[in-house]
Amino acid sequence: MDCTAIILTIGIIFAASFFSTVSGFGFALVAMPVLTLVMSVKAAVIFVLLLNLVLRAITMYRVRDGFDKETVILTTLGSVIGMVPGSWVLKGLPAAQLEVFLGAVLVVATVLLSLQCTLPIRNKTCGRFGAGILSGFFGASTSVSGPPLVLYFLNEKLPKDVMRANMIWFFGLSGFLTVLVNYFYGNVSGTVDCSLLLYTIPVMLLAI
């Protein structure tokens, strides 16, 4: 990777880490569109997932007393179901088709978040579990796991601090499991230049 690409990567990781620390989500939503300009889409997905582990480990500790355990456990269990087919999509789709899929996910996510769609919630247990499944699927296949969960929590009208803490803990737990599932699918080994992590982790810590 040339110097310009490294500088661009460092800049976008700083911005994504800053935004995600403030809001509780959005790391991949900010990082992925730019990272696919400097590396393959599959490498970008795994790179974001690995960096997300560092980000979440720190922010999870900071909000350890503010999250709702039942909600986080339920959504995380749902995500496990979703991440299995999501990892298969990442492994099976050709790069060109994966880029189209990622682009569609980013556009739809941005539109839905900007519109702040509201739907009546009749069963919170099913809603949280379903949001976890969707989040796990898109997290494993594109690393953009946030929008399904954010849209659902916005509809639940949770207090801001509780919603942020729930998302941080969910994304931390599901992120670790997503990397684990992708590892067993063979998507991790040899995908990312590990030296690039050495450039970006200090910048991520600064942004946090």
C-alpha positions in Angstrom: 0.0 0.0 0.0 1.4 3.4 -1.0 1.9 6.4 1.3 -1.3 8.2 0.0 -3.4 5.2 0.7 -2.0 4.8 4.2 -2.7 8.5 5.0 -6.2 8.2 3.7 -6.8 5.1 5.8 -5.5 6.7 8.9 -7.7 9.7 8.4 -10.9 7.8 7.8 -10.2 5.5 10.8 -9.8 8.6 13.0 -13.1 10.0 11.8 -14.9 6.7 12.1 -13.6 6.1 15.6 -14.5 9.6 16.8 -18.1 9.4 15.4 -18.6 5.9 16.8 -17.4 6.8 20.3 -19.7 9.8 20.4 -22.8 8.0 19.0 -22.3 4.4 19.9 -22.5 3.2 16.3 -21.4 4.0 12.8 -17.8 2.9 12.7 -18.3 0.8 9.6 -20.8 3.1 8.1 -18.2 5.9 8.0 -15.1 3.8 7.2 -16.3 1.3 4.6 -17.0 3.6 1.7 -13.5 5.1 1.7 -11.6 1.9 2.6 -12.9 0.2 -0.5 -11.1 2.8 -2.5 -7.7 1.7 -1.1 -8.2 -2.1 -0.6 -10.4 -4.9 -1.8 -13.9 -5.0 -0.3 -13.3 -8.3 1.5 -10.1 -7.0 3.0 -12.0 -3.8 4.1 -14.7 -5.8 5.8 -12.2 -7.9 7.8 -10.0 -4.8 8.5 -13.0 -2.9 10.0 -14.2 -6.0 12.0 -10.7 -6.3 13.6 -10.4 -2.6 14.4 -13.9 -2.7 15.8 -12.7 -5.2 18.5 -10.2 -2.6 19.7 -12.7 0.2 19.7 -15.4 -1.7 21.5 -13.1 -3.2 24.1 -12.3 0.3 25.3 -15.8 1.8 25.0 -17.5 -1.3 26.6 -15.4 -0.7 29.8 -16.4 2.9 29.9 -20.1 2.2 29.8 -20.0 -1.1 31.8 -22.6 0.1 34.3 -25.1 1.7 31.9 -26.3 -1.1 29.6 -29.4 -3.3 29.9 -28.1 -6.9 30.1 -31.3 -8.6 29.0 -31.5 -6.5 25.9 -27.9 -7.0 24.9 -28.0 -10.8 25.5 -31.2 -11.2 23.4 -29.9 -9.1 20.5 -26.5 -10.8 20.6 -28.1 -14.3 20.4 -30.1 -13.1 17.4 -26.9 -11.8 15.7 -25.3 -15.3 16.0 -28.1 -16.7 13.8 -27.6 -13.9 11.3 -23.8 -13.9 11.1 -23.6 -17.5 9.9 -25.3 -16.8 6.5 -23.6 -13.4 6.4 -20.1 -15.0 6.6 -21.1 -17.4 3.8 -22.1 -14.4 1.7 -18.7 -12.7 2.3 -16.9 -15.9 1.3 -19.1 -16.9 -1.6 -19.9 -13.7 -3.5 -17.3 -12.5 -6.1 -15.7 -9.2 -5.3 -17.7 -7.3 -7.9 -21.0 -8.5 -6.7 -20.0 -7.9 -3.1 -19.2 -4.3 -3.9 -22.7 -3.8 -5.4 -24.2 -5.5 -2.3 -22.2 -3.3 0.0 -23.1 -0.2 -1.9 -26.8 -1.1 -1.8 -26.6 -1.7 2.0 -24.9 1.7 2.6 -27.4 3.6 0.5 -30.5 1.9 2.1 -29.0 2.3 5.6 -28.3 6.0 5.0 -31.8 6.7 3.7 -33.6 4.8 6.5 -31.5 6.5 9.2 -32.1 10.0 7.7 -35.9 9.3 7.5 -35.9 7.9 11.0 -38.7 5.4 10.0 -41.1 4.5 12.8 -43.0 1.3 13.1 -45.3 0.1 15.9 -43.6 -2.4 18.3 -46.0 -5.1 19.5 -43.4 -7.5 20.9 -40.1 -6.2 22.2 -38.6 -9.7 22.6 -39.3 -10.6 18.9 -38.2 -7.1 17.8 -34.9 -7.2 19.6 -34.2 -10.7 18.4 -35.1 -9.9 14.8 -33.0 -6.7 14.8 -30.1 -8.8 16.2 -30.4 -11.3 13.3 -30.4 -8.6 10.7 -27.5 -6.8 12.4 -25.5 -10.1 12.5 -26.1 -10.8 8.9 -25.0 -7.4 7.6 -22.2 -7.2 10.1 -20.7 -10.5 8.9 -21.2 -9.8 5.2 -20.4 -6.1 5.0 -19.3 -5.0 8.5 -22.2 -2.5 8.5 -24.1 -4.0 11.4 -25.4 -0.8 13.0 -28.5 0.4 11.0 -31.0 -2.4 11.8 -30.3 -2.2 15.6 -30.2 1.6 15.6 -33.5 1.9 13.8 -35.1 -0.6 16.1 -33.9 1.1 19.3 -35.0 4.5 18.0 -38.5 3.0 17.7 -38.3 1.7 21.2 -37.5 5.3 22.3 -34.9 4.3 24.8 -33.1 7.0 26.8 -30.1 8.2 24.9 -27.4 7.0 27.4 -29.0 3.5 27.7 -29.4 3.2 23.9 -25.7 4.1 23.4 -24.5 1.7 26.1 -26.6 -1.1 24.7 -25.3 -0.6 21.2 -21.6 -0.4 22.4 -21.9 -3.7 24.3 -23.9 -5.4 21.5 -21.4 -4.4 18.8 -18.5 -5.5 21.1 -19.9 -9.0 21.7 -21.3 -9.5 18.2 -18.1 -8.1 16.7 -15.9 -10.7 18.5 -18.3 -13.5 17.4 -18.4 -12.2 13.8 -14.6 -12.3 13.6 -14.7 -15.8 15.1 -17.3 -17.1 12.6 -15.5 -15.5 9.6 -12.2 -17.1 10.8 -13.8 -20.6 10.7 -15.1 -19.7 7.2 -11.6 -18.9 6.1 -12.3 -15.2 5.5 -9.7 -13.8 7.9 -6.4 -15.5 7.3 -4.2 -13.7 4.7 -6.9 -11.0 4.0 -5.5 -8.0 5.8 -2.0 -6.5 5.9 -1.4 -6.6 9.7 1.2 -3.8 9.4 -1.7 -1.5 8.6 -3.2 -2.2 12.0 0.0 -0.8 13.6 -0.6 2.6 11.8 -4.3 2.8 12.6 -4.7 1.6 16.2 -2.8 4.6 17.7 -4.9 7.0 15.7 -8.0 5.2 16.8 -7.0 5.5 20.5 -6.5 9.2 19.9 -10.0 9.6 18.4 -11.5 7.7 21.4 
